[in-house]
């Protein structure tokens, strides 16, 4: 469901896969984001190339993670959205607040320095 890697110094990619939904999936992402905030690692990309379904609870988790990271001087970006995920992100207008990029590498470009 989730693997992590540092794509560039201080920029972390969380690679998600499968169905990402309410319950353990949201809790895991929440715990990982909090863990990185505690280490002052506040630039995170959610790579969703292998995600085939998200529910409304996970949309809420994305917004919550973005808010927490922003309050700590960081940010969250979304990358490689499948057609289904992109449809949900656009319908909920999350894409107006959180940057969406074609790939994790593209999302890692021009990341603002942590504050």
Secondary structure, DSSP 8 states (H G I E B T S, - for coil): -EEEEEEETTEEEEEEEEEE-TTHHHHHHHHHHHHHHHTT--EEEEEEEEEEEE-HHHHHHHHHHHHHHHHTT-EEEEES--HHHHHHHHHTTGGGTS-EESSHHHHHTT-----
